[in-house]
Amino acid sequence: MSKKHPGLSLWYRFRWRTLWLLLHVMGPAELPDAIDPRRRMERERAARVAKATEGARTA
């Protein structure tokens, strides 16, 4: 893992970007942010990065 992408392995980033792009092209039309799968993925990724960053600060 790099400092630029804390908590995100290369495989995770590749899989995330591929799925995000597929949802962007072939996913549902515009949905409210609360139920949009792409927004959910972005929130989960942000939480994962925050958790890794917080863990690095406490260590």
C-alpha atoms as a printed R data frame, in Angstrom:
   type eleno elety resid chain resno       x      y       z
1  ATOM     1    CA   MET     A     1   0.000  0.000   0.000
2  ATOM     2    CA   SER     A     2   1.187  3.475  -0.674
3  ATOM     3    CA   LYS     A     3   0.817  6.731   1.200
4  ATOM     4    CA   LYS     A     4  -1.331  8.009  -1.648
5  ATOM     5    CA   HIS     A     5  -3.873  5.187  -1.164
6  ATOM     6    CA   PRO     A     6  -3.835  4.182   2.523
7  ATOM     7    CA   GLY     A     7  -5.832  1.047   3.269
8  ATOM     8    CA   LEU     A     8  -6.365  0.259  -0.422
9  ATOM     9    CA   SER     A     9  -4.448 -2.586  -2.001
10 ATOM    10    CA   LEU     A    10  -3.695 -2.633  -5.695
11 ATOM    11    CA   TRP     A    11  -6.233 -5.433  -6.252
12 ATOM    12    CA   TYR     A    12  -8.931 -3.557  -4.301
13 ATOM    13    CA   ARG     A    13  -8.348 -0.357  -6.328
14 ATOM    14    CA   PHE     A    14  -8.456 -2.259  -9.635
15 ATOM    15    CA   ARG     A    15 -11.637 -4.124  -8.690
16 ATOM    16    CA   TRP     A    16 -13.273 -0.956  -7.311
17 ATOM    17    CA   ARG     A    17 -12.529  1.123 -10.408
18 ATOM    18    CA   THR     A    18 -13.745 -1.640 -12.753
19 ATOM    19    CA   LEU     A    19 -17.010 -2.083 -10.865
20 ATOM    20    CA   TRP     A    20 -17.519  1.676 -10.589
21 ATOM    21    CA   LEU     A    21 -17.040  2.093 -14.345
22 ATOM    22    CA   LEU     A    22 -19.422 -0.767 -15.113
23 ATOM    23    CA   LEU     A    23 -22.061  0.783 -12.873
24 ATOM    24    CA   HIS     A    24 -21.465  4.134 -14.519
25 ATOM    25    CA   VAL     A    25 -21.997  2.738 -18.020
26 ATOM    26    CA   MET     A    26 -24.504 -0.063 -17.452
27 ATOM    27    CA   GLY     A    27 -25.938  0.707 -14.023
28 ATOM    28    CA   PRO     A    28 -29.217  2.289 -13.067
29 ATOM    29    CA   ALA     A    29 -30.222  5.778 -14.129
30 ATOM    30    CA   GLU     A    30 -29.830  8.670 -11.741
31 ATOM    31    CA   LEU     A    31 -30.927  7.749  -8.261
32 ATOM    32    CA   PRO     A    32 -30.966  9.686  -5.006
33 ATOM    33    CA   ASP     A    33 -27.572  9.598  -3.271
34 ATOM    34    CA   ALA     A    34 -28.954  7.429  -0.470
35 ATOM    35    CA   ILE     A    35 -29.641  4.485  -2.819
36 ATOM    36    CA   ASP     A    36 -27.199  5.080  -5.697
37 ATOM    37    CA   PRO     A    37 -24.777  2.103  -5.857
38 ATOM    38    CA   ARG     A    38 -21.882  4.251  -7.126
39 ATOM    39    CA   ARG     A    39 -22.303  6.733  -4.269
40 ATOM    40    CA   ARG     A    40 -22.502  3.835  -1.802
41 ATOM    41    CA   MET     A    41 -19.211  2.498  -3.157
42 ATOM    42    CA   GLU     A    42 -17.626  5.938  -2.791
43 ATOM    43    CA   ARG     A    43 -18.832  6.239   0.817
44 ATOM    44    CA   GLU     A    44 -17.507  2.762   1.668
45 ATOM    45    CA   ARG     A    45 -14.146  3.565   0.086
46 ATOM    46    CA   ALA     A    46 -13.908  6.852   1.990
47 ATOM    47    CA   ALA     A    47 -14.689  5.021   5.238
48 ATOM    48    CA   ARG     A    48 -12.008  2.427   4.485
49 ATOM    49    CA   VAL     A    49  -9.407  5.141   3.827
50 ATOM    50    CA   ALA     A    50 -10.451  7.033   6.977
51 ATOM    51    CA   LYS     A    51 -10.116  3.864   9.048
52 ATOM    52    CA   ALA     A    52  -6.639  3.150   7.669
53 ATOM    53    CA   THR     A    53  -5.547  6.760   8.156
54 ATOM    54    CA   GLU     A    54  -6.841  6.807  11.701
55 ATOM    55    CA   GLY     A    55  -5.094  3.514  12.440
56 ATOM    56    CA   ALA     A    56  -1.815  4.881  11.097
57 ATOM    57    CA   ARG     A    57  -2.082  7.963  13.323
58 ATOM    58    CA   THR     A    58  -2.657  5.952  16.502
59 ATOM    59    CA   ALA     A    59   0.170  3.504  15.811
